[in-house]
Amino acid sequence: MVKQRESIERLPAYVQGKSIAGAVKLSSNENPYPPLESVARVVRDQVETMQLYPDMSAQALRSVIAERQGVRIEEIAVGAGSVEVAGQLISASAGDGDEVVFAWRSFEAYPILVQIAGAVPVAVPLTADDRHDLPAMAAAVTERTRLILVCNPNNPTGAGVTTAELDEFMRAVPEDVLVVVDEAYVHFNDDPESADGLDFFRRYENVAVLHTFSKAYGLAGLRVGYAIARERVAENLRRVALPFGVTALAQHAAIASLAAEEELNERVRILVAERARLLGELRAAGWNVQDSLGNFVWLRTAERTPDVDAALRAQAIVARAYATDGIRVTVGSPAMNDSFLAAIRTIDPA
Ligand SMILES: Cc1ncc(COP(=O)(O)O)c(C=O)c1O
């Protein structure tokens, strides 16, 4: 038998949100809207040159992002989705035996990416109300800690981290430990008290921010995300990046999406309003749900999780169930949300 890294064979597989023919898919935090025509057109044009490699340095896209975010192009690193960029950040910072701290439950790729890098995942439980326990995360930092992931808002619970909380945390974290603020859902975050990753990047040398085109911009299928990091870190991200990982289709679609931001923001506003409607209707039906700052809501179903999930599936609603923690339901189009609400009303919230 060929030798394989034992640590890799023990890794849990990333579980993709299920899709079932004919069912309403609310399992992957995808944008329910079809691509904008202006973006689809650019992608169609790129098909004509798909025999060519993309620009590996993604110069044009990085320059548009840098201008949009008010940072330098040298401070932007791209990848095939922000999940690849998260992997780059981890690989560039932590190796064999180094530790990476993150909250749990959070984005399920974190422990997998950490172990692929040969590093040790340090998962710090969320508070009783499903928020990051930042004091406990600061206390979990050791000599071996190289990187800390702060998911704001948190996937799957939807809870945010405030400016005051993150400032206090940054004061407790050593300056040589990189703190990555994962803002995959930043466009849906309407809490004025919430920490703003870019503001923290400007104020702290050891902060990097992770953004994606998958959620608000609706490009999940094309795979493009980026980090805003100090030049030295961003350079290292480019070193560990998968060469040519971001296709020309993805690069051009991202540029076109930034040009169409106003139109896309209108969709975001609708989704944020739908989120409020979902939360209100869930509460009216007796569900104890907390506010969410992402494009999803979190049902704390605990040990009833498999049963509630099965009851939703029986009514053609596919959400994302997490063991015996809870069920994450993506905010869909108004019609998709109506279907979900009709199904959940048949289920006992107790
Ligand atoms: C918190 C968080 N970060 C990163 C990602 C990765 O998204 P993508 O690789 O599509 O950019 C996700 C996707 O669900 C997420 O929930």
PDBQT file of the ligand as one rigid body, heavy atoms in Angstrom, charges set to zero:
ROOT
HETATM    1  C1  LIG A 401     -17.284  32.302   6.843  1.00  0.00    +0.000 C 
HETATM    2  C2  LIG A 401     -16.951  31.858   5.478  1.00  0.00    +0.000 A 
HETATM    3  N1  LIG A 401     -15.755  32.134   4.985  1.00  0.00    +0.000 NA
HETATM    4  C3  LIG A 401     -15.405  31.750   3.758  1.00  0.00    +0.000 A 
HETATM    5  C4  LIG A 401     -16.267  31.052   2.957  1.00  0.00    +0.000 A 
HETATM    6  C5  LIG A 401     -15.788  30.613   1.626  1.00  0.00    +0.000 C 
HETATM    7  O1  LIG A 401     -16.496  31.075   0.573  1.00  0.00    +0.000 OA
HETATM    8  P1  LIG A 401     -15.847  31.122  -0.868  1.00  0.00    +0.000 P 
HETATM    9  O2  LIG A 401     -14.713  30.161  -0.899  1.00  0.00    +0.000 OA
HETATM   10  O3  LIG A 401     -16.927  30.745  -1.787  1.00  0.00    +0.000 OA
HETATM   11  O4  LIG A 401     -15.362  32.515  -1.042  1.00  0.00    +0.000 OA
HETATM   12  C6  LIG A 401     -17.538  30.719   3.412  1.00  0.00    +0.000 A 
HETATM   13  C7  LIG A 401     -18.453  29.945   2.578  1.00  0.00    +0.000 C 
HETATM   14  O5  LIG A 401     -19.476  29.469   2.960  1.00  0.00    +0.000 OA
HETATM   15  C8  LIG A 401     -17.888  31.132   4.713  1.00  0.00    +0.000 A 
HETATM   16  O6  LIG A 401     -19.073  30.830   5.237  1.00  0.00    +0.000 OA
ENDROOT
TORSDOF 0
